[in-house]
Amino acid sequence: MEIDLSGKTAVITGGSRGIGRAITMGFAEAGANAVPLSRTKTDVEAVVEDVRELGVESRVETLDVADSAAVEACFERIGEDLGIDIVVNNAGINPETALGTPSAVEDEGFDLVTDVNLGGAFACARAAGPALSEANGTLINVASVGGLVGLPRQHPYVASKHGLVGLTKSLALDWAPDVRVNCLAPGYVATELTAEVQDNEKLRKSIERRTPLGRFAEPEEIAGPAVFLASDLASYATGATVAIDGGWTAR
Ligand SMILES: NC(=O)c1ccc[n+]([C@@H]2O[C@H](COP(=O)([O-])OP(=O)(O)OC[C@H]3O[C@@H](n4cnc5c(N)ncnc54)[C@H](OP(=O)(O)O)[C@@H]3O)[C@@H](O)[C@H]2O)c1
């Protein structure tokens, strides 16, 4: 069984690097037009070039997902030009200002993380809803193991990712049977987001020991499941959250 998404258009937030870039390239390799969105134009341009080299369409759009007016306008432009069949809400952050014990986290850090990780995903879903419905399309949210279990000293991140798991279920109910909505919950993946953790040998080793598969994932190992969930091979899946975590949540 092969996955062929030719003729479809996938929009991937946070598609300019890390997991989002791998998902963007995964969709392009499966034959879909693939549009990566992020705030940094030069990064977006580089991925768009790579996508076009695979012979599918793309376009350069910059977007801050926390700006809901910009989200509406961006999805409208893409929808008019290319249509929208697949949306991946992947943009996510976990900055220093949001880490630590509850007393160390100020409102600003909490709001920043929830505005991007959860509010941004909701805004993109809302903006893409009509196009997805018309296309009988599909939405994928990228949560985290932090959407399924607690992670100490990451309160805003964990709250936002649990929120995404819930949002996946409520959108799946509202949009069935026209639009399937699912969620991925990755474990630790080797990207810029985890660069400091990877560089801290003690912390990295403790995460590797805690992970049954004994290592961080490569971004491409999250892209495969995303392409699968968006394909007809997953035609009976909606409202589901799939852990791709090397066994982290099996403990
Ligand atoms: N790496 C992991 O171990 C891991 C594990 C579980 C889940 N995840 C989740 O997977 C997703 C991707 O993570 P990653 O590791 O690939 O992170 P990353 O390497 O830091 O990439 C994050 C992407 O999101 C974009 N982004 C950040 N803020 C944005 C905003 N306000 N609007 C639009 N785009 C924005 C970034 O581009 P700009 O900064 O240029 O906008 C970049 O393209 C996140 O949701 C993360 O929580 C990651």
The ligand as a MOL file (V3000), in Angstrom:
LIG
                    3D

  0  0  0     0  0            999 V3000
M  V30 BEGIN CTAB
M  V30 COUNTS 48 52 0 0 0
M  V30 BEGIN ATOM
M  V30 1 N 11.2570 18.4430 19.7570 0
M  V30 2 C 10.5970 17.7040 20.6180 0
M  V30 3 O 11.1860 16.9360 21.4020 0
M  V30 4 C 9.0960 17.7190 20.6540 0
M  V30 5 C 8.4370 16.7410 21.4070 0
M  V30 6 C 7.0660 16.7410 21.4640 0
M  V30 7 C 6.3400 17.6830 20.7850 0
M  V30 8 N 6.9830 18.6370 20.0670 0 CHG=1
M  V30 9 C 6.1520 19.6410 19.3880 0
M  V30 10 O 6.4120 19.5990 17.9980 0
M  V30 11 C 6.2470 20.8830 17.4430 0
M  V30 12 C 7.5000 21.2740 16.6680 0
M  V30 13 O 8.5990 21.2310 17.5480 0
M  V30 14 P 10.1090 21.3050 17.0450 0
M  V30 15 O 10.8880 20.5270 18.0150 0
M  V30 16 O 10.2030 21.0110 15.6090 0 CHG=-1
M  V30 17 O 10.3980 22.8580 17.3230 0
M  V30 18 P 11.4110 23.8800 16.6240 0
M  V30 19 O 12.5270 23.1700 15.9770 0
M  V30 20 O 11.6890 24.9130 17.6470 0
M  V30 21 O 10.4980 24.5230 15.4700 0
M  V30 22 C 9.3540 25.2580 15.8250 0
M  V30 23 C 8.6980 25.7850 14.5670 0
M  V30 24 O 7.5590 26.5690 14.9460 0
M  V30 25 C 7.7120 27.8900 14.4010 0
M  V30 26 N 7.0310 28.8300 15.2930 0
M  V30 27 C 7.3460 29.1580 16.5800 0
M  V30 28 N 6.5060 30.0860 17.0450 0
M  V30 29 C 5.6430 30.3600 16.0370 0
M  V30 30 C 4.5540 31.2530 15.8990 0
M  V30 31 N 4.1640 32.0690 16.9020 0
M  V30 32 N 3.8870 31.2910 14.7190 0
M  V30 33 C 4.2700 30.4890 13.6980 0
M  V30 34 N 5.2840 29.6290 13.7650 0
M  V30 35 C 5.9720 29.5730 14.9270 0
M  V30 36 C 9.2130 28.0920 14.2760 0
M  V30 37 O 9.5520 29.0800 13.3220 0
M  V30 38 P 9.7390 30.6350 13.7300 0
M  V30 39 O 10.3870 30.6720 15.0890 0
M  V30 40 O 10.5830 31.1850 12.6390 0
M  V30 41 O 8.3560 31.2130 13.7260 0
M  V30 42 C 9.6130 26.7180 13.7810 0
M  V30 43 O 9.3170 26.5690 12.4080 0
M  V30 44 C 5.9520 21.8190 18.6160 0
M  V30 45 O 4.5510 21.9950 18.7310 0
M  V30 46 C 6.4710 21.0550 19.8080 0
M  V30 47 O 5.8180 21.4000 21.0110 0
M  V30 48 C 8.3420 18.6820 19.9830 0
M  V30 END ATOM
M  V30 BEGIN BOND
M  V30 1 1 1 2
M  V30 2 2 2 3
M  V30 3 1 2 4
M  V30 4 1 4 5
M  V30 5 2 4 48
M  V30 6 2 5 6
M  V30 7 1 6 7
M  V30 8 2 7 8
M  V30 9 1 8 9
M  V30 10 1 8 48
M  V30 11 1 9 10
M  V30 12 1 9 46
M  V30 13 1 10 11
M  V30 14 1 11 12
M  V30 15 1 11 44
M  V30 16 1 12 13
M  V30 17 1 13 14
M  V30 18 2 14 15
M  V30 19 1 14 16
M  V30 20 1 14 17
M  V30 21 1 17 18
M  V30 22 2 18 19
M  V30 23 1 18 20
M  V30 24 1 18 21
M  V30 25 1 21 22
M  V30 26 1 22 23
M  V30 27 1 23 24
M  V30 28 1 23 42
M  V30 29 1 24 25
M  V30 30 1 25 26
M  V30 31 1 25 36
M  V30 32 1 26 27
M  V30 33 1 26 35
M  V30 34 2 27 28
M  V30 35 1 28 29
M  V30 36 1 29 30
M  V30 37 2 29 35
M  V30 38 1 30 31
M  V30 39 2 30 32
M  V30 40 1 32 33
M  V30 41 2 33 34
M  V30 42 1 34 35
M  V30 43 1 36 37
M  V30 44 1 36 42
M  V30 45 1 37 38
M  V30 46 2 38 39
M  V30 47 1 38 40
M  V30 48 1 38 41
M  V30 49 1 42 43
M  V30 50 1 44 45
M  V30 51 1 44 46
M  V30 52 1 46 47
M  V30 END BOND
M  V30 END CTAB
M  END
